[in-house]
Amino acid sequence: MERRVVVTGYGVVSPLGNDVDTLWDNIKQGTSGIKKLEADEFKEINTQIAGTVTDFQAENYFDKKELGKYDLFAQYAYAAAKQAIDQSKLDIENANMNRIGVYVGSGIGGINTVLENHNLLIEKGVRKVSPFMVPMMISNMATGIIAIKLGFKGPSFSPVSACATGNHAIGEAYLNILHGYSDAIVAGGAEASINPLSFAGFSRMRAMSTLNDDPQKASRPFDRARDGFVMSEGAGILVLEEFEHAKKRGATILGEIVGYGSTTDAYHITSPDFDGAARAMKLALGMAKIDPTDIDYINAHGTSTPEGDKSETKAIKTVFGEHAYNLMVSSTKSMTGHLFGAAGGVEAIITLKSIVEDIAPPTINYETPDEECDLNYVPNKAVQTEINYALSNGFGFGGHNAVLAFKKFTGE
């Protein structure tokens, strides 16, 4: 019997809420989570806006001693994972923990820990550097903390593929379960990289929006006036589970993953090649054994960069032909900003909610059409429409592409 992979839980920390219901309500309403950064250390940088997490109650997940040992990206990851596990109702006491894994990635990892300890080294000397610095900064520690605190002893993996990280984590977890190696895997991504050095680097690349005076209008994917992405932070984590395993324990199934495509552009370190993205979408469709015309909605990578949005549009048209103009295509980064390694996890959750509620989320701030971006981007307001199959796209610096295909779960 062919194995299937379903989603039985999800959790989130984001600029639009620190639980899935709050995030989804804000997405449906077209709410922006982008704000002006008031700290003086950002004043000299061209970009001074971001999607920051607010009201994160770390004490709900950690004791005080733990907080001093975990970088913020790992805190976000564990919080989202705990939400997902609680929703899934996995019986941790009696489950075969050797067959439950953790695949959580981060594009940048504990960069704030690195910066803080480097400053201590320069200003106060080597004895002030934290003995926890190394385990705090390494990108795999989110996976490690989740496994340690929850007791999962199956496979663990921490992909680092820039903005495709979250999609790669979920996709590789899907394959692991599909091939019979695990019963369930906690999968997604986390990021906490809002600091002056990160901003200075991306600003020097001219990759970020400079619409500082109107933060909520700054992220405007596919709009002709787009001028760059808006950096964001948070985590998005899913519980993936083999269908029969979930069914046997009476789990509530939130959706099904049916395909995954992973490719590399082999083209340029930062500029995308539409062909790599198109091949990833084709692979996801092929694995799902569906036709392009079966797809109803695409949660686009849609970062609001001039070249990226144009390239993704060309890739979609390459794959879908005339059906591209029948698709609902939206970028929820217009509201959340770009969460880098966490983007794929958060957007996978949004895509699943879209399928369950038959709602295509909007691309807000879409005001001026671009002749090279001429698809239906669900401008400014969510649309009620039947969604049975959807794709979630993730493309990263270095030419990394990862696409997930989701299906509405019908109880069969």
For each residue, the residues with C-beta under 8 A, 3 or more apart:
1:
2:
3: 177 178 179 180 242 243 244
4: 178 242 243 244 256 258
5: 174 177 178 240 241 242 243 256 257
6: 240 241 242 243 246 253 254 255 256 257 409
7: 10 238 239 240 241 253 254 255 256 257 352
8: 87 88 89 90 184 239 240 241 246 251 252 253 254
9: 83 84 85 86 87 88 89 90 238 239 254
10: 7 20 83 84 87 236 237 238 239 254 348 349 352
11: 19 20 79 80 81 82 83 84 85 86 87 235 236 237
12: 17 18 19 20 23 80 83 234 235 236 237 345 346 349
13: 18 53 56 76 79 80 190 234 235
14: 17 18 23 33 51 53 232 234 235 236 336 339 346
15: 33 34 35 51 52 53 54 232 233 234 336 337
16: 22 23 26 27 31 33 51 335 336
17: 12 14 20 21 22 23 25 26
18: 12 13 14 22 53 55 56 57 79
19: 11 12 22 23 83
20: 10 11 12 17 23 24 83 349 353
21: 17 24 25
22: 16 17 18 19 25 26
23: 12 14 16 17 19 20 26 27 346 349 350
24: 20 21 27 28 349 350 353
25: 17 21 22 28 29
26: 16 17 22 23 29 31 33 335
27: 16 23 24 30 31 332 335 336 350 353 361 382
28: 24 25 359 361 382
29: 25 26 382
30: 27 335 362 364 380 381 382
31: 16 26 27 335
32: 215 216 217 219 334 335 364 365
33: 14 15 16 26 51 232 335 336 337
34: 15 49 50 51 215 216 218 219 230 232 337
35: 15 49 50 51 52 215
36: 48 49 212 215
37: 42 48 49 50 52 194
38:
39: 42
40: 43
41: 196
42: 37 39 45 48 196 199
43: 40 48
44:
45: 42 48 196 199 200 203
46: 203 208 210
47: 199 202 203 208 209 210 212 228 230 231
48: 36 37 42 43 45 212
49: 34 35 36 37 209 211 212 215 218 230
50: 34 35 37 194 230 231 232 233 337
51: 14 15 16 33 34 35 230 231 232 233 234 336 337 338 339
52: 15 35 37 194 232 233
53: 13 14 15 18 56 76 192 233 234
54: 15
55: 18
56: 13 18 53 75 76 79
57: 18 60 61
58: 61 62 67 75 79
59: 62 63 64 67
60: 57 79
61: 57 58 75 78 79 82
62: 58 59 66 67 70 75 78
63: 59 66 67
64: 59 67 68
65: 68 69
66: 62 63 69 70
67: 58 59 62 63 64 70 75
68: 64 65 132
69: 65 66 132 135 136
70: 62 66 67 74 75 78 136 141 145
71: 74 75 109 110 112 113 136 137 141 192
72: 75 76 110 112 192 233
73: 76 77 106 108 109 110 142 190 191 192 193 233 235
74: 70 71 77 78 110 136 141 142 145 190
75: 56 58 61 62 67 70 71 72 78 79 192
76: 13 53 56 72 73 79 80 190 191 192 233 234 235 342
77: 73 74 80 81 104 106 142 143 145 146 188 189 190 235 237
78: 61 62 70 74 75 81 82 142 145 146 149
79: 11 13 18 56 58 60 61 75 76 82 83 235
80: 11 12 13 76 77 83 84 188 190 234 235 236 237 345
81: 11 77 78 84 85 102 104 146 150 186 188 235 237
82: 11 61 78 79 85 86 150
83: 9 10 11 12 19 20 79 80 86 87 237
84: 9 10 11 80 81 87 88 186 188 237 238 239
85: 9 11 81 82 88 90 92 150 186 239
86: 9 11 82 83 89
87: 8 9 10 11 83 84 239
88: 8 9 84 85 184 239 241 251
89: 8 9 86 249 251 252
90: 8 9 85 95 100 184 239
91: 94 95 249
92: 85 95 97 150 151
93:
94: 91
95: 90 91 92 99 100 183 184
96: 99 100 183
97: 92 100 151 152 153 154
98: 153 154
99: 95 96 154 182 183 184
100: 90 95 96 97 152 153 154 182 183 184 185 186
101: 152 154 155 156 157 173 176 182 184 185 186
102: 81 143 146 147 152 154 156 157 185 186 187
103: 143 155 156 157 158 159 169 170 172 173 176 185 186 187 188
104: 77 81 142 143 146 158 169 186 187 188 189 190 237
105: 139 142 143 157 158 159 160 161 165 166 168 169 188 189 190 341
106: 73 77 109 139 142 158 160 165 189 190 191 341 342
107: 160 161 162 163 165 189 191 193 340 341 396
108: 73 111 139 191 193 198 340 341
109: 71 73 106 137 138 139 141 160
110: 71 72 73 74 113 114 136 137 138 139 141
111: 108 114 115 137 193 195 197 198
112: 71 72 115 116 192 193 195
113: 71 110 116 117 130 133 136 137
114: 110 111 117 118 133 137
115: 111 112 118 119 195 197
116: 112 113 119 120
117: 113 114 120 121 129 130 133 137
118: 114 115 121 122
119: 115 116 122 123
120: 116 117 123 124 128 129 130
121: 117 118 124 125 126 128 129
122: 118 119
123: 119 120 128
124: 120 121 127 128
125: 121 128
126: 121 129
127: 124
128: 120 121 123 124 125
129: 117 120 121 126 133
130: 113 117 120 133 136
131:
132: 68 69 135 136
133: 113 114 117 129 130 136 137
134: 137 138
135: 69 132 138 141 144
136: 69 70 71 74 110 113 130 132 133 141
137: 71 109 110 111 113 114 117 133 134 141
138: 109 110 134 135 141
139: 105 106 108 109 110 142 158 160
140: 143 144 156 158
141: 70 71 74 109 110 135 136 137 138 144 145
142: 73 74 77 78 104 105 106 139 145 146 158 190 235
143: 77 102 103 104 105 140 146 147 156 157 158
144: 135 140 141 147 148 156
145: 70 74 77 78 141 142 148 149
146: 77 78 81 102 104 142 143 149 150 152 186
147: 102 143 144 150 151 152 153 156
148: 144 145 151
149: 78 145 146
150: 81 82 85 92 146 147 186
151: 92 97 147 148
152: 97 100 101 102 146 147 156 186
153: 97 98 100 147
154: 97 98 99 100 101 102 181 182 183 185
155: 101 103 176 181 182 185
156: 101 102 103 140 143 144 147 152
157: 101 102 103 105 143 169 172 173
158: 103 104 105 106 139 140 142 143 169
159: 103 105 165 168 169 172
160: 105 106 107 109 139 165 341
161: 105 107 164 165 168 396 398 400 402
162: 107 165 340 341 396 397 398 400
163: 107 301 303 338 340 341 343 344 394 395 396 397 400
164: 161 167 168 344 394 395 396 400 401 402
165: 105 106 107 159 160 161 162 168 169 189 340 341 342 343 344 394 396
166: 105 169 170 188 189 236 339 341 342 343 344 345 346 347 348 394
167: 164 170 171 344 348 392 393 394 402 403 404
168: 105 159 161 164 165 171 172 262 344 394 400 402
169: 103 104 105 157 158 159 165 166 172 173 187 188 189 344 345
170: 103 166 167 173 174 187 188 238 240 257 260 344 345 348 404
171: 167 168 174 175 260 261 262 402 403 404
172: 103 157 159 168 169 175 176 187 260
173: 101 103 157 169 170 176 177 182 185 187 240
174: 5 170 171 177 178 187 240 257 260 404
175: 171 172 178 179 260
176: 101 103 155 172 173 179 181 182 185
177: 3 5 173 174 180 181 182 183 184 185 240 241 242
178: 3 4 5 174 175
179: 3 175 176
180: 3 177
181: 154 155 176 177
182: 99 100 101 154 155 173 176 177 185 242
183: 95 96 99 100 154 177 241 242 245
184: 8 88 90 95 99 100 101 177 239 240 241 242 245 246
185: 100 101 102 103 154 155 173 176 177 182 239 240
186: 81 84 85 100 101 102 103 104 146 150 152 237 238 239 240
187: 102 103 104 169 170 172 173 174 237 238 239 240 345
188: 77 80 81 84 103 104 105 166 169 170 235 236 237 238 342 344 345 348
189: 77 104 105 106 107 165 166 169 235 236 237 339 340 341 342 343 344 345
190: 13 73 74 76 77 80 104 105 106 142 234 235 237 341 342 345
191: 73 76 106 107 108 232 233 234 235 339 340 341 342
192: 53 71 72 73 75 76 112 233 234
193: 73 107 108 111 112 198 231 233 340
194: 37 50 52 198 199 231 232 233
195: 111 112 115 198 199
196: 41 42 45 199 200
197: 111 115 200 201
198: 108 111 193 194 195 201 202 231
199: 42 45 47 194 195 196 202 203 208 231
200: 45 196 197 203 204
201: 197 198 204 205
202: 47 198 199 205 207 208 231
203: 45 46 47 199 200 206 207 208
204: 200 201
205: 201 202 208 270
206: 203 228
207: 202 203 228 229 270 305
208: 46 47 199 202 203 205 228 229 230 231
209: 47 49 218 219 226 227 228 229 230 304
210: 46 47 227 228
211: 49 214 215 217 218 227
212: 36 47 48 49 215 218
213:
214: 211 217 218
215: 32 34 35 36 49 211 212 218 230
216: 32 34 365
217: 32 211 214 220 365
218: 34 49 209 211 212 214 215 230 304 365
219: 32 34 209 229 230 304 333 334 335 337 338 365
220: 217 223 225 226 304 334 364 365 366 367
221: 226 300 302 303 304 309 331 333 334 363 366 377
222: 226 300 302 309 313 331 363 366 370 373 375 377
223: 220 226 304 365 366 367 368 369 370
224: 368 369 370 373
225: 220 367 368
226: 209 220 221 222 223 304 305 306 309 370
227: 209 210 211 304 306
228: 47 206 207 208 209 210 304 305 306
229: 207 208 209 219 303 304 305 333 337 338
230: 34 47 49 50 51 208 209 215 218 219 304 333 337 338
231: 47 50 51 193 194 198 199 202 208 337 338 340
232: 14 15 33 34 50 51 52 191 194 333 336 337 338 339 340
233: 15 50 51 52 53 72 73 76 191 192 193 194 339 342
234: 12 13 14 15 51 53 76 80 190 191 192 336 339 342 346
235: 11 12 13 14 73 76 77 79 80 81 142 188 189 190 191 342 345 346
236: 10 11 12 14 80 166 188 189 339 342 343 344 345 346 347 348 349
237: 10 11 12 77 80 81 83 84 104 186 187 188 189 190 345
238: 7 9 10 84 170 186 187 188 345 348 349
239: 7 8 9 10 84 85 87 88 90 184 185 186 187
240: 5 6 7 8 170 173 174 177 184 185 186 187 257
241: 5 6 7 8 88 177 183 184 245 246 251
242: 3 4 5 6 177 182 183 184 245 246
243: 3 4 5 6 246 247 253 256
244: 3 4 247 248
245: 183 184 241 242 248 249
246: 6 8 184 241 242 243 249 251 253
247: 243 244 250 251 253
248: 244 245
249: 89 91 245 246
250: 247
251: 8 88 89 241 246 247
252: 8 89
253: 6 7 8 243 246 247 256 409
254: 6 7 8 9 10 352 356 409
255: 6 7 352 355 356 406 407 408 409
256: 4 5 6 7 243 253 406 407 408 409
257: 5 6 7 170 174 240 260 404 405 406 407
258: 4 287 288 289 290 389 405 406 407
259: 283 284 285 286 287 288 290 403 404 405
260: 170 171 172 174 175 257 283 284 287 402 403 404 405
261: 171 279 280 281 282 283 284 285 286 287 401 402 403 405
262: 168 171 280 283 401 402 403
263: 276 277 279 280 283 401
264: 276 398 399 400 401
265: 268 272 273 275 276 399 400 401
266: 276 399
267: 271 272 273 276 399
268: 265 271 272 273 399
269: 397 398 399
270: 205 207 397
271: 267 268 307
272: 265 267 268 276 277 307 308 311 312 395 399
273: 265 267 268 276 277 311 399
274: 277 278 311 312 314 315 318
275: 265 278 279 315 318
276: 263 264 265 266 267 272 273 279 280 395 399 401
277: 263 272 273 274 280 281 301 311 312 315 393 395 401 403
278: 274 275 281 282 314 315 316 318 319
279: 261 263 275 276 282 283 401
280: 261 262 263 276 277 283 284 393 401 402 403
281: 261 277 278 284 285 315 316 319 391 393 403
282: 261 278 279 285 286 319
283: 259 260 261 262 263 279 280 286 287 403
284: 259 260 261 280 281 287 288 391 403 404 405
285: 259 261 281 282 288 290 291 292 295 319 405
286: 259 261 282 283 289
287: 258 259 260 261 283 284 405
288: 258 259 284 285 389 405 407
289: 258 286
290: 258 259 285 294 295 389 405
291: 285 294
292: 285 295 319 320 321 323
293: 320 323 326
294: 290 291 388 389
295: 285 290 292 298 320 323 327 389 390 391 405
296: 327 328 385 386 387 388 389 390
297: 327 328 329 330 351 354 355 360 385 387 390 391
298: 295 316 327 328 329 330 390 391 392 393
299: 330 331 332 347 350 351 354 361 390 391 392 393
300: 221 222 312 316 329 330 331 377 393
301: 163 277 308 312 331 333 343 393 394 395
302: 221 222 308 309 312 330 331 333 334 363 377
303: 163 221 229 308 309 331 333 338
304: 209 218 219 220 221 223 226 227 228 229 230 308 309 331 333 334 338
305: 207 226 228 229 308 309
306: 226 227 228 309 310
307: 271 272 310 311
308: 272 301 302 303 304 305 311 312 395
309: 221 222 226 302 303 304 305 306 312 313 331 370 373
310: 306 307 313 314 370 372 373
311: 272 273 274 277 307 308 314 315
312: 272 274 277 300 301 302 308 309 315 316 393 395
313: 222 309 310 316 317 372 373 374 375
314: 274 278 310 311 317 318 372
315: 274 275 277 278 281 311 312 318 319
316: 278 281 298 300 312 313 319 320 324 327 329 375
317: 313 314 320 321 324 375
318: 274 275 278 314 315
319: 278 281 282 285 292 315 316 324
320: 292 293 295 316 317 323 324 327
321: 292 317 324
322: 325 326
323: 292 293 295 320 326 327
324: 316 317 319 320 321 327 375
325: 322 375 376
326: 293 322 323 376
327: 295 296 297 298 316 320 323 324 375 376
328: 296 297 298 360 376 378 383 385 387
329: 297 298 300 316 375 376 377 378
330: 297 298 299 300 302 334 360 361 362 363 377 378
331: 221 222 299 300 301 302 303 304 309 334 363 377
332: 27 299 335 336 347 350 361 363
333: 219 221 229 230 232 301 302 303 304 336 337 338 343
334: 32 219 220 221 302 304 330 331 362 363 364 365 366
335: 16 26 27 30 31 32 33 219 332 361 364
336: 14 15 16 27 33 51 232 234 332 333 339 343 346
337: 15 33 34 50 51 219 229 230 231 232 333
338: 51 163 219 229 230 231 232 303 304 333 343
339: 14 51 166 189 191 232 233 234 236 336 342 343 346
340: 107 108 162 163 165 189 191 193 231 232 343
341: 105 106 107 108 160 162 163 165 166 189 190 191 344
342: 76 106 165 166 188 189 190 191 233 234 235 236 339 345 346
343: 163 165 166 189 236 301 333 336 338 339 340 346 347 394
344: 163 164 165 166 167 168 169 170 188 189 236 341 347 348 392 394 402 404
345: 12 80 166 169 170 187 188 189 190 235 236 237 238 342 348 349
346: 12 14 23 166 234 235 236 336 339 342 343 349 350
347: 166 236 299 332 343 344 350 351 392 394
348: 10 166 167 170 188 236 238 344 345 351 352 392 404 406
349: 10 12 20 23 24 236 238 345 346 352 353
350: 23 24 27 299 332 346 347 353 354 361
351: 297 299 347 348 354 355 390 391 392 404 406
352: 7 10 254 255 348 349 355 356 406
353: 20 24 27 349 350 356 357 359
354: 297 299 350 351 357 358 359 360 361 387 390
355: 255 297 351 352 358 387 388 389 390 406 407 408
356: 254 255 352 353 408
357: 353 354
358: 354 355 384 385 386 387
359: 28 353 354 382 383 384 385 387
360: 297 328 330 354 378 382 383 385 387
361: 27 28 299 330 332 335 350 354 378 382
362: 30 330 334 366 378 379 380 381 382 383
363: 221 222 302 330 331 332 334 366 377 378 379 380
364: 30 32 220 334 335 380
365: 32 216 217 218 219 220 223 334 380
366: 220 221 222 223 334 362 363 377 379 380
367: 220 223 225
368: 223 224 225
369: 223 224 373 374
370: 222 223 224 226 309 310 373 374
371: 374
372: 310 313 314
373: 222 224 309 310 313 369 370 377
374: 313 369 370 371
375: 222 313 316 317 324 325 327 329
376: 325 326 327 328 329
377: 221 222 300 302 329 330 331 363 366 373
378: 328 329 330 360 361 362 363 381 382 383
379: 362 363 366
380: 30 362 363 364 365 366
381: 30 362 378
382: 27 28 29 30 359 360 361 362 378
383: 328 359 360 362 378
384: 358 359
385: 296 297 328 358 359 360
386: 296 358
387: 296 297 328 354 355 358 359 360 390 408
388: 294 296 355 407 408
389: 258 288 290 294 295 296 355 405 406 407 408
390: 295 296 297 298 299 351 354 355 387 405 406
391: 281 284 295 297 298 299 351 403 404 405 406
392: 167 298 299 344 347 348 351 403 404 406
393: 167 277 280 281 298 299 300 301 312 401 403
394: 163 164 165 166 167 168 301 343 344 347 401 402 403 404
395: 163 164 272 276 277 301 308 312 400 401 402
396: 107 161 162 163 164 165 399 400 401
397: 162 163 269 270 400
398: 161 162 264 269
399: 264 265 266 267 268 269 272 273 276 396
400: 161 162 163 164 168 264 265 395 396 397
401: 164 261 262 263 264 265 276 277 279 280 393 394 395 396
402: 161 164 167 168 171 260 261 262 280 344 394 395
403: 167 171 259 260 261 262 277 280 281 283 284 391 392 393 394
404: 167 170 171 174 257 259 260 284 344 348 351 391 392 394
405: 257 258 259 260 261 284 285 287 288 290 295 389 390 391
406: 255 256 257 258 348 351 352 355 389 390 391 392
407: 255 256 257 258 288 355 388 389
408: 255 256 355 356 387 388 389
409: 6 253 254 255 256
410:
411:
412:
